Amino acid sequence: MHESGIAEDLAAIVLETARRVNLSKVTKVNISFGQMIQIVPDIFEFAFRETVRNSIAEDAELDIEIVPVKMKCMNCGSDFQVKENRFACNICRSTDLGIIQGKELFIKSIEGE
Amino acid sequence: MKNILDRNQNKANEVRNLLALKKVLMVNIISSPGAGKTTLLERTCEELGAKFRIGVIEGDITTDRDAQRLKKYNIPIVVINTEGGCHLDSNSISKVLDSFELDNLDVLFVENVGNLICPSQFDLGEAFKLAVVSTAEGDDKPGKYPMLFREAVAVLLNKIDLIPYTNFNFDSFSSDLKKINSQIPLFEVSCTRGDGLREWYDWISEKINISR
């Protein structure tokens, strides 16, 4: 249930940003989560709803994008998507890897009026 | 793009800088409930208590039972009750660091709340994460919780003495783990019987010595 902690932090940032730019209503929040963060979107949405109840973001739509895990091979330089938890280069089999994406916990944009 | 956990990350960076300055190695221990984190700490205090100055932060949902078990070692222990929360965060760590005399510590073990998912997402400012799993939980943990096994710097497989009574398949466990993190050190131990703990003591002693 890390969803609730993350949802609370998200709500705090959304409400603070809305206040700063004088929004009277938040209509949509666009976020991306890396697959490694293991967020369950339904649980996250539920936790977010609970947190923003009775605020200017209570009707905001949540758009959650799940970003697949991609690594770069430090040996041969190729990029590949991790499938079935196989953290090895699919060309040269090296396990010396750097992460390109898959651990995101980002707010892309906040929409409002 | 703004990172949602910025607040946690900033605090974690503060904690990490402070501990580096004080030369204290903080180890974030993550496992399911009942894998043997507290027993591992009991054993480690017994073996290394004379050699290093050990402190413990106990993350517990509501009780201080784990802390009670460690009292006999006469080490500084602080309990953080998360009141239902499934993980510790960097803010709660930062708040309790004041309760320790950091100049008189070599290592600070953080026993996180028993859970394999949530604690692996929250940086506490630790030097590294240690994953503890026990054979009684089954051999599928790395495959089901890959994030923890990617994030951890070592894995301790506890309760190897129980393997004959379970359907734990070591080859399957080890091949799943290698797929996720091929170089990760694996300690196969029984914290109640003592098997395999020598390798753990030597490894953690080396880590503490490097940070001093």
Interface residues (C-beta under 8 A of the other chain):
Chain A: M1 H2 G5 I6 D9 L10 A12 I13 I31 M36 I37 Q38 E84 N85 R86 F87 A88 T95 L105 F106 I107 K108
Chain B: M1 K2 N3 I4 L5 D6 R7 N8 G85 C86 H87 D89 I117 C118 Q121 F122 P142 G143 Y145 P146 M147 R150 D176 K179 I180 N181 S182 Q183
